[in-house]
Amino acid sequence: MPKNSSVADYHAATAFECAFGYLYLKGELERLRLFFDKILEFAETEETAHKVAKNVKEFLLDLIFMTVGSVIYAVGLNGFTAPNNIAPGGVSGIAIVLNYLFGTPVGTVILLINVPIIIWAIIEIGYKLVTKTMLAVVLNAACIDIVALFMPVYHGDPLIITLIGGVCEGVGLSLVFMRG
């Protein structure tokens, strides 16, 4: 008896082999082919179901990483850098400057600035490669605006503000980039 199978599996496999042998010896090749085709069809169905389950699991894992990363980034941005007029580079920096000048919500501005960039990316490389990026941008923008509603602001030593804000933003974005 093999080590990696149970007694029931071993008996089922033996019965399976007996059925194949019986059909072959009786010369019922058509029934044998039909039996074999059904087995292949079942195996393909199982493989497809396994692939779908794996894809769903991967998507949920991506979503968890992007959500946690977006929340950590939003904590750094809303609790430390943005309220102390420290603007990081890129789209977030532009959004913080516009927030400082006009009082616009940072997450909404980030989303609006990213829309033409995403449209350009879809045109250049196709929507399949940009789908996770679109999800990450929307999630990040939503988390920034939601966390801003209840996040206490730290006003204190500029070095601590810069250090904690930078670490939160770096860790948050790295989690988003890992899966998004």
NORSUL-V821311 format. One record per pair of residues at least 4 apart in sequence whose C-alpha atoms are under 7 Angstrom apart, sorted by the first residue. I is the first residue (numbers start at 1). J is the second residue. Records with the same first field share a line. If there is no record, write none. Layout:
# NORSUL-V821311
I=J + J
This chain:
# NORSUL-V821311
5=9 + 10
6=10
7=11
8=12
9=13
10=14
11=15
12=16
13=17
14=18
15=19
16=20
17=21
18=22
19=23
20=24 + 32
21=25
22=26
23=27 + 28 + 29 + 32
24=28 + 29 + 32
28=32
29=33
30=34
31=35
32=36
33=37
34=38
35=39
36=40
37=41
38=42
39=43
40=44
41=45
42=46
43=47
44=48
45=49
46=50
47=51
48=52
49=53
50=54
51=55
52=56
53=57
54=58
55=59
56=60
57=61
58=62
59=63
60=64
61=65
62=66 + 179 + 180
63=67
64=68
65=69 + 175 + 176 + 179
66=70 + 136 + 175 + 176 + 179 + 180
67=71 + 139
68=72
69=73 + 172 + 173 + 175 + 176
70=74 + 139 + 140 + 143 + 172 + 173 + 176
71=75 + 143
72=76 + 168 + 169 + 172
73=77 + 168 + 169 + 172 + 173
74=78 + 143 + 144 + 147
75=79 + 147 + 168
76=80 + 81 + 164 + 165 + 166 + 168 + 169
77=81 + 82 + 165 + 169
78=82 + 83 + 148 + 151
79=83 + 151 + 152 + 153 + 154
80=84 + 153 + 154 + 161 + 165
81=85 + 86 + 87 + 161 + 162 + 165
82=86 + 87 + 96
83=153
84=155
87=93 + 96 + 97
88=92 + 93
89=93
90=94
91=95 + 110 + 113
92=96 + 110
93=97
94=98
95=99 + 106 + 109 + 110
96=100 + 106
97=101
98=102 + 103 + 104
99=103 + 104 + 105 + 106
105=109 + 145
106=110 + 145
107=111 + 141 + 142 + 144 + 145
108=112 + 141
109=113
110=114 + 141
111=115 + 137 + 138 + 141
114=118
115=119
116=120
117=121
118=122
119=123
120=124
121=125 + 126 + 130
122=126 + 127 + 130
125=129
126=130
127=131
130=134
131=135
132=136 + 180
133=137 + 180
134=138
135=139
136=140 + 176 + 180
137=141
138=142
139=143
140=144
141=145
142=146
143=147
144=148
145=149
147=151
157=161
158=162
159=163
160=164
161=165
162=166
163=167
164=168
165=169
166=170
167=171
168=172
169=173
170=174
171=175
172=176
173=177
174=178
175=179
176=180
